[in-house]
């Protein structure tokens, strides 16, 4: 009995030394609940990420493994490097850009796209180490930061509408509403309402519960197939088709410069925004509004992206859903240990996860897209010299089916309008450099 007590005390002592629970005014029980809550709110990525990336030809089951293990590693890195309850996984928006812009739009293979993700992760590591990151952040106008987030939201929502069949092509009007009498389309529409109602009622894990409810509703109408089993022990042979298959050499092609930059830029600002937003809610920011150990948190994010590319998935980023765990009291990296454990357990239920239809995951894309639009309130719409470049960047993403194009047009139009209104000095020199590079990109690549 004394041996067990000594072991328990040693474990508690290690937890306290590593995560400083008392200093952060929390306890093991609270952190466990926070970790589970965070997992429940972001577990939809296990369904949605493989669903999106598998359209490139990547095996669904293999991508699910890559998604789970990249989330586990990056979330643990955040726990031990920065001691924050911020969970990470392959990010929404960037996975859509990977599939629909880089692979479908530009014609690159998914192996080359993974190579571009890897390079962007290495650059992110270097930026985190060198301090250049702060200079780039300071150089980008606040309105463009807000516009990029909202534009990605529109792009994700548009893809979700397409995957659901709620929006379809039309030769006369380009797009039109889909056939709502089709079972899968009707199911997706119901799924949007279910998820929206759950979110409105502030149900924890609303997106995940919405996916599960829609999946179950699809069974009696033949949209959701019946599972062939329930538990399956993981095997490396399932993961092997994507593990280590990135093409780094191919990613150094001239045409992929903008791709690498897009991966890097979006991940950089998405992570910064998430860290600041969740930290403000948790009370982590200091009196100057800065986040202690921010570089360590960013390092965890960047290493996660490098590892994720090797594992076989798109860019890994910090999830804003971590705010749900913070809301129930999560204050340390111990919550991340619990979240990571939940991701690990999920890989044993692959037969269940595999039956989730597109009609159930598409509503998640639409809802997440809607949630990302909240950043438009930060754009001064009554000031056209700020609002127009933001609008161009935001609306170009869904209309050109390219996040990179939206970013490029925003960076070109912003300094041009500022110069034309005699306010060119307000624009950072780095912004001018980026504008010229993007303009040359359009000239060179047509």
C-alpha positions in Angstrom: 0.0 0.0 0.0 2.8 2.4 0.9 4.5 1.7 -2.5 1.3 2.7 -4.3 1.0 5.8 -2.2 4.6 6.8 -2.9 4.0 6.2 -6.6 0.9 8.4 -6.6 2.7 11.1 -4.7 5.6 11.0 -7.1 3.2 11.3 -10.0 1.4 14.3 -8.4 4.8 15.9 -7.7 5.8 15.5 -11.3 2.6 17.0 -12.5 2.9 20.0 -10.2 6.6 20.6 -11.1 5.9 20.3 -14.9 2.6 22.1 -15.2 2.5 24.3 -12.0 -1.2 23.7 -11.3 -1.3 25.5 -8.0 0.5 28.5 -9.4 -2.1 28.7 -12.2 -5.0 28.2 -9.7 -6.2 24.9 -11.1 -6.2 21.2 -10.2 -6.1 17.8 -11.9 -9.8 17.3 -12.1 -10.4 20.7 -13.7 -7.6 20.1 -16.2 -9.0 16.7 -17.2 -12.5 18.2 -17.8 -10.9 21.0 -19.8 -8.9 18.5 -22.0 -12.0 16.4 -22.7 -14.1 19.4 -23.5 -11.5 20.8 -25.9 -11.3 17.4 -27.7 -15.1 17.2 -28.0 -15.2 20.6 -29.7 -12.4 19.9 -32.2 -12.9 16.2 -32.8 -14.8 17.0 -36.0 -11.4 17.5 -37.6 -11.0 13.7 -37.5 -14.0 13.4 -39.9 -13.5 16.6 -42.0 -9.8 16.7 -42.7 -9.6 13.2 -44.2 -12.8 13.9 -46.1 -11.2 17.0 -47.7 -7.7 15.6 -48.3 -9.0 12.3 -49.6 -10.4 14.1 -52.7 -6.8 14.5 -53.9 -6.4 10.7 -54.0 -4.9 10.3 -50.5 -6.5 7.3 -48.7 -9.1 8.4 -46.2 -8.0 6.0 -43.4 -4.3 7.0 -43.9 -5.1 10.7 -43.6 -7.2 10.0 -40.5 -4.1 8.4 -38.9 -2.0 11.4 -40.0 -4.5 13.8 -38.6 -4.7 12.1 -35.2 -1.0 11.6 -34.7 -0.1 15.1 -35.9 -2.7 16.5 -33.4 -1.2 14.3 -30.6 2.4 15.4 -31.2 1.7 19.1 -31.7 -0.6 19.2 -28.7 1.9 17.5 -26.5 4.6 19.9 -27.7 2.4 22.9 -26.7 2.0 21.2 -23.3 5.7 20.7 -22.6 7.2 23.7 -24.4 4.8 26.4 -23.4 2.5 24.9 -20.7 -0.7 26.3 -22.3 -4.0 24.5 -22.8 -4.0 25.2 -26.5 -4.7 22.1 -28.6 -3.5 21.8 -32.2 -4.5 19.8 -35.3 -4.5 20.2 -39.1 -6.3 23.5 -39.7 -9.5 24.2 -41.5 -9.1 26.5 -44.5 -5.5 25.4 -45.1 -6.7 21.8 -45.8 -9.2 23.3 -48.3 -6.5 25.4 -49.9 -4.3 22.3 -50.1 -6.9 20.3 -51.9 -8.9 22.7 -54.0 -6.3 25.4 -54.9 -2.9 23.6 -54.9 -3.9 20.2 -56.1 -7.1 20.8 -58.2 -6.5 24.4 -59.2 -2.8 24.4 -59.9 -2.4 20.8 -60.8 0.3 19.7 -58.4 0.3 16.3 -56.8 -0.6 15.9 -53.2 3.0 14.7 -52.5 4.3 18.0 -53.8 1.7 19.9 -51.8 2.9 18.1 -48.7 6.4 19.2 -49.6 5.2 22.8 -49.7 3.7 22.4 -46.3 7.0 21.0 -45.0 8.9 24.0 -46.3 6.5 26.4 -44.9 6.8 24.7 -41.5 10.6 25.0 -41.7 10.3 28.7 -42.5 7.9 29.1 -39.6 10.5 27.5 -37.3 13.2 29.9 -38.5 10.9 32.9 -38.2 10.0 31.9 -34.6 13.7 31.6 -33.8 14.9 34.8 -35.5 12.4 37.3 -34.4 11.5 38.2 -38.0 8.0 37.0 -37.2 7.3 40.2 -35.2 8.4 42.4 -38.1 6.2 40.6 -40.6 3.2 40.8 -38.2 3.8 44.5 -37.7 4.0 45.1 -41.4 0.6 43.6 -42.3 -2.3 46.1 -42.0 -4.8 45.1 -39.4 -7.7 45.3 -41.9 -6.0 42.7 -44.1 -5.4 40.4 -41.2 -9.2 40.5 -40.5 -10.1 40.2 -44.2 -8.0 37.1 -44.7 -9.7 35.3 -41.8 -13.1 36.2 -43.1 -12.2 35.4 -46.7 -11.1 31.9 -45.7 -14.4 31.5 -43.9 -16.3 32.4 -47.1 -14.1 29.9 -49.0 -14.7 27.1 -46.5 -18.4 27.8 -46.5 -18.6 27.8 -50.3 -16.7 24.4 -50.4 -19.1 23.0 -47.8 -22.1 24.1 -49.8 -20.7 22.4 -52.9 -19.8 19.2 -51.0 -23.3 19.1 -49.6 -24.9 19.6 -53.0 -26.7 22.7 -51.7 -24.9 24.7 -54.4 -24.3 23.3 -57.9 -22.9 24.5 -61.3 -25.3 26.2 -63.8 -24.3 27.1 -67.3 -26.5 30.2 -67.3 -25.8 31.6 -63.8 -22.5 29.8 -63.0 -23.9 28.5 -59.7 -27.4 27.7 -58.5 -29.2 26.0 -55.6 -29.0 22.2 -55.6 -31.8 19.7 -55.7 -33.2 19.7 -52.2 -35.3 16.6 -52.9 -32.1 14.4 -53.1 -31.7 12.6 -49.8 -28.0 13.6 -49.3 -28.7 17.3 -50.1 -31.7 17.4 -47.8 -29.7 15.7 -45.0 -26.9 18.2 -45.3 -29.4 21.1 -45.0 -30.9 19.5 -41.9 -27.4 19.0 -40.6 -26.7 22.7 -40.9 -29.8 23.5 -38.9 -29.0 20.9 -36.2 -25.5 22.1 -35.7 -26.6 25.8 -35.7 -29.2 25.1 -33.1 -26.7 23.3 -30.9 -24.3 26.2 -31.2 -27.0 28.7 -30.4 -27.9 26.7 -27.3 -24.1 26.7 -26.4 -23.9 22.9 -26.3 -20.2 21.9 -25.8 -18.9 19.9 -28.8 -21.8 21.2 -30.9 -20.0 20.7 -34.2 -19.1 17.1 -33.3 -22.6 16.3 -32.0 -24.0 17.9 -35.2 -21.9 15.5 -37.4 -22.9 12.5 -35.3 -26.6 13.4 -35.4 -26.6 14.0 -39.1 -24.7 10.7 -39.7 -27.4 8.8 -37.7 -30.2 10.5 -39.5 -28.6 9.4 -42.8 -28.8 5.7 -42.0 -32.6 5.1 -42.5 -32.5 7.0 -45.8 -29.5 5.2 -47.2 -27.0 8.1 -47.2 -24.9 6.7 -44.3 -23.7 3.1 -44.8 -23.8 0.6 -41.9 -20.4 0.0 -40.2 -18.6 -3.2 -40.8 -17.2 -3.2 -37.3 -16.7 -1.0 -34.3 -13.1 -1.4 -33.0 -10.0 -1.9 -35.2 -6.5 -2.0 -33.8 -4.3 0.4 -35.7 -1.7 -0.9 -38.2 1.1 1.0 -39.8 0.1 -0.5 -43.1 -3.0 1.7 -43.0 -0.9 4.8 -42.5 1.9 3.9 -44.9 0.4 5.3 -48.1 0.9 8.9 -46.9 3.6 8.6 -44.2 6.9 10.2 -45.5 5.5 10.6 -49.0 6.1 14.3 -49.3 8.0 15.6 -52.3 10.3 18.4 -51.0 12.3 18.7 -54.2 9.2 19.2 -56.3 8.0 21.8 -53.9 11.0 24.1 -54.7 9.5 24.8 -58.1 9.0 28.5 -58.9 5.3 28.2 -59.2 5.1 27.0 -55.6 6.6 30.1 -54.1 3.1 31.6 -53.6 1.9 28.3 -52.3 4.5 28.1 -49.6 3.9 31.7 -48.7 0.2 31.2 -48.5 0.6 28.2 -46.1 3.1 30.2 -44.0 1.2 33.4 -44.0 -2.2 32.0 -43.1 -0.8 29.7 -40.4 1.2 32.5 -38.9 -1.7 34.9 -38.5 -4.3 32.2 -37.7 -2.0 31.0 -34.9 -1.3 34.5 -33.6 -5.0 35.4 -33.6 -6.0 32.3 -31.9 -3.3 32.6 -29.2 -4.1 36.2 -28.4 -7.9 35.6 -28.5 -7.9 32.5 -26.3 -5.2 34.0 -24.0 -7.2 37.1 -23.4 -10.2 35.1 -22.3 -8.0 33.0 -20.0 -6.1 35.9 -18.5 -2.7 34.9 -19.9 -1.8 38.2 -21.4 0.5 40.6 -19.4 -0.2 44.2 -18.7 1.2 45.2 -22.1 -1.1 42.8 -23.9 1.7 40.3 -24.7 1.6 36.6 -24.2 4.4 35.1 -22.1 6.2 32.2 -23.7 4.6 33.2 -27.1 7.7 32.0 -29.0 7.5 28.6 -27.4 3.9 28.3 -28.3 4.7 29.3 -31.9 7.5 26.8 -31.9 5.2 24.0 -31.0 2.9 25.1 -33.8 5.7 25.3 -36.4 7.2 21.9 -35.4 3.8 20.4 -35.6 3.4 21.6 -39.2 6.8 20.1 -40.1 5.9 16.8 -38.5 2.4 16.9 -39.9 3.8 17.1 -43.5 5.9 14.0 -42.8 3.0 12.2 -41.2 0.9 13.0 -44.3 -1.4 15.9 -43.6 -1.8 19.6 -44.4 -0.7 22.5 -42.1 -1.1 22.0 -38.4 -2.3 25.0 -36.4 -3.6 26.1 -33.0 -7.4 25.5 -32.7 -9.6 28.3 -31.5 -11.8 25.6 -30.0 -9.3 25.5 -27.2 -11.4 28.3 -25.8 -14.0 25.8 -24.8 -11.5 24.0 -22.5 -10.3 27.3 -21.1 -14.0 28.2 -20.4 -14.3 25.3 -18.0 -11.1 26.1 -16.2 -8.2 24.8 -18.2 -5.1 26.8 -17.5 -2.1 24.5 -18.1 -0.6 22.0 -20.5 -1.9 19.2 -18.4 -5.2 19.7 -20.2 -3.4 19.0 -23.5 -2.2 15.6 -22.2 -5.8 14.7 -21.8 -6.8 16.0 -25.2 -3.9 14.1 -26.8 -5.0 10.9 -25.0 -8.5 11.3 -26.5 -7.1 11.7 -30.0 -5.0 8.5 -29.5 -8.1 6.5 -28.4 -10.0 7.7 -31.4 -7.8 5.8 -33.9 -9.2 2.5 -32.5 -12.6 3.4 -33.8 -11.7 3.8 -37.5 -14.7 1.6 -38.8 -17.2 4.0 -37.1 -15.4 7.1 -38.3 -15.2 5.8 -41.9 -19.0 5.7 -42.3 -19.5 9.4 -41.9 -20.9 10.8 -45.2 -20.0 14.0 -46.9 -23.6 15.2 -46.1 -22.6 15.1 -42.4 -19.2 16.8 -42.7 -20.2 19.5 -45.2 -22.4 21.3 -42.5 -19.3 21.5 -40.3 -17.5 23.3 -43.1 -20.4 25.7 -43.6 -20.7 26.4 -39.8 -16.9 26.9 -39.3 -16.9 29.2 -42.3 -19.7 31.3 -40.7 -17.8 31.4 -37.4 -14.7 32.7 -39.2 -16.6 35.7 -40.6 -16.7 37.4 -37.2 -13.4 39.1 -38.0 -15.2 41.4 -40.5 -16.4 43.6 -37.5 -12.8 44.7 -37.2 -12.7 46.3 -40.7 -13.6 50.0 -40.8 -16.2 49.9 -43.5 -16.8 53.6 -43.5 -13.1 54.2 -44.5 -12.8 53.1 -48.1 -9.0 53.2 -48.3 -9.0 50.5 -45.6 -12.3 48.7 -46.5 -11.8 48.2 -50.3 -8.5 46.3 -50.1 -10.0 44.2 -47.3 -13.1 43.5 -49.4 -11.0 42.6 -52.4 -8.9 40.1 -50.4 -11.9 38.6 -48.7 -14.2 38.2 -51.7 -11.5 37.1 -54.1 -10.9 33.9 -52.2 -14.2 32.2 -52.9 -14.7 33.9 -56.3 -11.3 32.9 -57.6 -11.3 29.6 -55.6 -7.9 30.5 -54.2 -6.8 31.8 -50.8 -3.4 32.8 -52.3 -5.0 35.0 -54.9 -7.1 36.8 -52.3 -4.0 37.4 -50.2 -2.1 38.7 -53.3 -4.8 41.0 -54.5 -5.2 42.4 -51.0 -1.5 43.1 -50.7 -1.4 44.8 -54.1 -4.5 47.0 -53.7 -3.7 48.2 -50.2 -0.5 50.2 -50.9 -1.8 51.4 -54.3 -4.9 53.0 -52.7 -2.8 54.5 -49.9 -0.3 56.0 -52.3 -3.2 57.4 -54.4 -4.7 59.1 -51.4 -1.4 60.6 -50.3 -1.0 58.3 -47.3 1.8 56.1 -48.6 4.0 56.7 -45.6 1.4 54.8 -43.4 2.3 51.6 -45.3 5.2 49.5 -43.9 8.1 49.0 -46.3 7.7 45.2 -46.1 4.1 45.6 -47.4 5.5 47.3 -50.4 8.0 44.6 -51.0 5.3 41.9 -50.7 3.0 43.9 -53.1 5.8 44.0 -55.7 6.5 40.3 -55.4 2.8 39.5 -55.8 2.5 41.8 -58.8 5.5 40.1 -60.4 3.9 36.8 -59.7 0.8 37.7 -61.7 2.9 39.1 -64.6 5.3 36.1 -64.6 2.7 33.4 -64.2 -0.1 35.1 -66.1 
